[in-house]
Amino acid sequence: MQIIEIILAANFFSFYFIVQNEFPRKWNINFKPFNCTLCLTAWVGFALFWLPDWTTDAVVCMFGAGVIAPFFRNFLMNLYEPKRH
């Protein structure tokens, strides 16, 4: 179960860091592994594997919420938005 949590945490962090907030462009670190989702995911997963378990839990909570929030917002807006004909 811990390995699955590490995989999720690495993916959430990388997606949030590169795609949603575009930190490599903003911070002028536009080189690998910082601008490559696949590369950054692998390195973050490797780091989380060796770090304490609470670190992985914190990354899942923080970046998982940041990644899921826009999708959940769109879902709720579409659910409660009055339909136009």
C-alpha positions as CSV (number, residue, x, y, z in Angstrom):
1,M,0.0,0.0,0.0
2,Q,2.9,2.4,0.7
3,I,4.2,2.0,-2.8
4,I,0.9,3.0,-4.3
5,E,0.8,6.0,-2.1
6,I,4.3,7.0,-3.2
7,I,3.3,6.6,-6.8
8,L,0.3,8.8,-6.3
9,A,2.3,11.4,-4.4
10,A,4.9,11.6,-7.0
11,N,2.3,12.0,-9.8
12,F,0.3,14.6,-7.9
13,F,3.4,16.7,-7.1
14,S,4.8,16.5,-10.7
15,F,1.5,17.4,-12.3
16,Y,0.9,20.3,-9.9
17,F,4.5,21.6,-10.2
18,I,4.8,21.4,-14.0
19,V,1.3,21.5,-15.6
20,Q,-0.9,23.4,-13.3
21,N,1.4,26.1,-11.9
22,E,4.2,26.0,-14.6
23,F,6.9,26.6,-12.0
24,P,9.8,25.6,-14.3
25,R,8.8,28.6,-16.6
26,K,8.1,31.0,-13.7
27,W,11.3,30.1,-11.8
28,N,13.5,29.9,-15.0
29,I,14.4,26.3,-14.4
30,N,13.3,25.1,-17.8
31,F,15.5,21.9,-18.0
32,K,15.1,18.3,-17.1
33,P,14.0,16.9,-14.7
34,F,12.0,20.0,-13.7
35,N,10.2,20.5,-17.1
36,C,9.6,16.8,-17.8
37,T,6.6,15.3,-16.0
38,L,7.9,11.7,-16.5
39,C,11.4,12.6,-15.2
40,L,10.3,14.6,-12.2
41,T,7.8,11.9,-11.2
42,A,10.5,9.2,-11.2
43,W,12.9,11.4,-9.1
44,V,10.2,12.4,-6.6
45,G,9.1,8.8,-6.3
46,F,12.7,7.8,-5.6
47,A,13.1,10.5,-3.0
48,L,9.8,9.6,-1.3
49,F,10.8,6.0,-1.1
50,W,13.7,6.9,1.1
51,L,12.1,9.6,3.1
52,P,9.9,8.9,6.2
53,D,6.3,7.9,5.6
54,W,4.8,11.1,7.0
55,T,6.5,13.0,4.1
56,T,4.6,10.9,1.6
57,D,1.4,11.4,3.5
58,A,1.9,15.2,3.5
59,V,2.7,15.3,-0.3
60,V,-0.4,13.2,-1.1
61,C,-2.6,15.5,1.0
62,M,-1.2,18.8,-0.3
63,F,-0.7,18.2,-4.0
64,G,-3.6,15.7,-4.3
65,A,-5.9,18.3,-3.1
66,G,-4.4,20.9,-5.4
67,V,-4.8,18.6,-8.4
68,I,-8.3,17.3,-7.7
69,A,-9.8,20.7,-6.6
70,P,-10.1,22.1,-10.2
71,F,-11.7,19.0,-11.5
72,F,-14.1,18.8,-8.5
73,R,-15.0,22.5,-9.0
74,N,-15.8,21.9,-12.7
75,F,-17.9,18.9,-11.8
76,L,-19.9,20.9,-9.2
77,M,-20.3,23.9,-11.6
78,N,-21.7,21.6,-14.3
79,L,-23.9,19.8,-11.8
80,Y,-25.5,23.0,-10.4
81,E,-25.4,25.3,-13.4
82,P,-28.8,26.0,-14.9
83,K,-29.2,24.2,-18.2
84,R,-29.6,26.5,-21.3
85,H,-31.7,25.3,-24.1
